[in-house]
Amino acid sequence: MTMNLQSWRKFEIQAYRPPRDRQALRKTHIPFGGSAFKQSQDSKKVILIPDPYSSHTFYYEFRVEDIAFAEELPSIVNSDEDIISMTRIWVKKGSMGLRCTPFRVEETSISPVSR
Protein backbone atom coordinates (compact mmCIF):
# COMPACT_ATOMS: atom_id res chain seq x y z
CA MET A 1 0.00 0.00 0.00
CA THR A 2 1.48 3.35 -0.97
CA MET A 3 0.49 6.62 0.60
CA ASN A 4 -0.62 9.56 -1.51
CA LEU A 5 2.06 12.07 -0.61
CA GLN A 6 0.35 14.90 -2.46
CA SER A 7 -2.50 14.79 0.08
CA TRP A 8 -0.17 15.85 2.89
CA ARG A 9 0.88 19.41 3.45
CA LYS A 10 4.64 19.87 3.20
CA PHE A 11 6.45 20.58 6.45
CA GLU A 12 8.72 23.48 5.63
CA ILE A 13 11.98 23.36 7.53
CA GLN A 14 12.53 26.55 9.38
CA ALA A 15 15.98 28.05 9.65
CA TYR A 16 17.25 26.42 12.84
CA ARG A 17 20.66 27.10 14.24
CA PRO A 18 22.66 23.92 14.68
CA PRO A 19 23.13 23.05 18.34
CA ARG A 20 26.40 24.23 19.79
CA ASP A 21 27.07 20.89 21.42
CA ARG A 22 25.91 18.01 19.23
CA GLN A 23 26.94 15.46 21.89
CA ALA A 24 24.59 17.14 24.38
CA LEU A 25 21.78 16.92 21.78
CA ARG A 26 22.44 13.17 21.40
CA LYS A 27 22.04 12.72 25.16
CA THR A 28 18.60 14.32 25.21
CA HIS A 29 17.14 13.65 21.72
CA ILE A 30 16.76 10.84 19.15
CA PRO A 31 17.16 11.47 15.38
CA PHE A 32 14.51 10.29 12.90
CA GLY A 33 14.90 10.67 9.14
CA GLY A 34 12.30 10.77 6.40
CA SER A 35 9.97 13.01 4.46
CA ALA A 36 8.26 15.45 6.85
CA PHE A 37 4.78 16.96 6.52
CA LYS A 38 2.47 18.90 8.81
CA GLN A 39 -0.45 16.78 9.97
CA SER A 40 -3.54 17.85 7.98
CA GLN A 41 -5.94 18.13 10.97
CA ASP A 42 -3.49 19.41 13.59
CA SER A 43 -0.76 21.88 12.65
CA LYS A 44 0.95 21.18 16.00
CA LYS A 45 1.92 17.69 14.78
CA VAL A 46 4.39 16.46 12.18
CA ILE A 47 4.17 13.32 10.07
CA LEU A 48 7.49 11.71 9.11
CA ILE A 49 7.54 9.00 6.42
CA PRO A 50 10.90 7.17 6.63
CA ASP A 51 10.72 5.51 3.19
CA PRO A 52 8.08 7.37 1.15
CA TYR A 53 8.47 5.28 -2.04
CA SER A 54 8.21 1.88 -0.33
CA SER A 55 5.20 -0.29 -1.03
CA HIS A 56 5.11 -1.27 2.69
CA THR A 57 5.48 2.14 4.23
CA PHE A 58 4.59 3.44 7.68
CA TYR A 59 4.84 6.84 9.29
CA TYR A 60 5.65 8.50 12.59
CA GLU A 61 3.70 11.33 14.15
CA PHE A 62 5.36 13.74 16.60
CA ARG A 63 4.33 16.96 18.33
CA VAL A 64 6.16 19.99 16.95
CA GLU A 65 7.05 21.09 20.49
CA ASP A 66 9.02 17.84 20.99
CA ILE A 67 11.28 18.55 17.99
CA ALA A 68 14.39 20.47 18.96
CA PHE A 69 16.22 20.57 15.66
CA ALA A 70 15.59 19.77 11.99
CA GLU A 71 18.12 19.43 9.22
CA GLU A 72 17.77 18.87 5.51
CA LEU A 73 18.99 15.59 4.04
CA PRO A 74 19.58 14.83 0.35
CA SER A 75 16.32 14.51 -1.60
CA ILE A 76 15.33 11.20 -3.17
CA VAL A 77 13.98 10.60 -6.68
CA ASN A 78 11.82 7.72 -7.92
CA SER A 79 11.83 6.14 -11.40
CA ASP A 80 9.22 8.70 -12.60
CA GLU A 81 11.60 11.49 -11.52
CA ASP A 82 9.31 12.65 -8.69
CA ILE A 83 11.43 14.35 -6.03
CA ILE A 84 10.79 14.09 -2.29
CA SER A 85 12.63 16.26 0.24
CA MET A 86 14.12 14.36 3.16
CA THR A 87 14.66 15.68 6.68
CA ARG A 88 16.27 14.54 9.92
CA ILE A 89 14.39 15.69 13.02
CA TRP A 90 15.67 15.43 16.58
CA VAL A 91 12.90 14.39 18.97
CA LYS A 92 13.17 14.79 22.74
CA LYS A 93 13.70 11.51 24.58
CA GLY A 94 10.67 10.47 26.62
CA SER A 95 8.18 12.32 24.45
CA MET A 96 5.20 10.46 23.01
CA GLY A 97 5.22 9.56 19.33
CA LEU A 98 2.91 7.49 17.20
CA ARG A 99 3.96 4.86 14.66
CA CYS A 100 1.23 4.02 12.17
CA THR A 101 1.32 1.10 9.75
CA PRO A 102 -1.43 1.04 7.13
CA PHE A 103 -2.85 -2.35 6.17
CA ARG A 104 -5.56 -3.76 3.93
CA VAL A 105 -8.57 -5.21 5.75
CA GLU A 106 -9.22 -8.70 4.40
CA GLU A 107 -10.40 -12.03 5.65
CA THR A 108 -7.66 -14.45 6.53
CA SER A 109 -7.80 -18.08 5.61
CA ILE A 110 -8.41 -20.49 8.47
CA SER A 111 -6.53 -23.76 8.53
CA PRO A 112 -8.81 -26.87 8.52
CA VAL A 113 -6.88 -28.15 11.56
CA SER A 114 -7.91 -25.14 13.67
CA ARG A 115 -11.67 -25.59 13.05
N, C-alpha and C positions, 0 to 999 in steps of 0.2 A: 504494500500500500504506500503510495507516495503522497506527500502533502502538497497542497496547492500553495506555493510560496507567495504567489501574487496576492492572495487573500490576506496576508499579514501586513501590517504597517511596519515599515523599516525602522529599526532602532538606530537613530543617528548617534554616532559616537561624538560625545562632546570633547572639547579640548581639555584633557586632564593632564596635570603635571605628573610626570613619573615620580613614584615615591623616592624619597632621598635614600632610604635604607631598604633595599629590596629583600634582604634577609629578614628584616622585621616584618615586612608584608607577608612573607612565606610562613612566619610563625602564627599569624592571626587570620590568614585568608587562604582559600583554595582556588587555583585557576581552573576555569572551564573554557573550552574553545568551541566555536561553531558560528553559525549565522544567527545574528541577534535581531529581534523584532520586538516592538512594544506590543503588549497583549491588547487585543482589539476591544475588550470590554473594560479593562482597567489599566489606565496609563501609568499606574504605579508599579506595574509588573512587567518583566521582560521574559520573552520566550527565547530560548537558545536551542537551535537545532544542530547537534554535533556533526552529522553527515547528511546534509540536505538533499543530495542526489541518490541516496541509498533507497532501495525498494523496501527495506525493513527499518525505517527510521523511527526515532522517538524524539522527544524534546524535553528540555528542562524549563521550569518556570521559577523565577526568583523575584523577590521584591527589589525595586530599584534602590531603596535605602540600604540594602545589604551588600550592594556592589560598591567597593571602594575605588576600583581602578579598572579602566577598559583600555585595551590597546588593539590597534588594527593588525590583522594577520594578512598574509597574501590571499588574494581572491582565488576562487576556484572556478573552472569552466567545464561545462559538460560537452558532450559530442555535438549538440546543437548550437554551441558557442554562446549559451546563456551564462552570464557571469553572476556569481553570488559573492558578496563581501563576507569575509570571515573576521571574527573578533575573539579576543581572549578577555574574559571578565574575571575579576578577582572577587570572590564571594566570602563574606565573613564566616569564619568557622562557628558552628553552633546555630547558624540561622536556618530557617525552615525553607526547603526547596521542594519542588514537585517534579517527579519524573513520570512522564506520560508516554505509554506505548499504545499506539492505535492497533486495533485488530479487527478482523472481519468476523461478524457473528454468524456462525453456521452450526448445524448439528454435527455432532461427532459420532463416528461409528462405534457401536457397542460390540464388543467381542462376544460370540455365542457362549463362551465359557462363563462369562460374568452374569449371564441372565439367570 
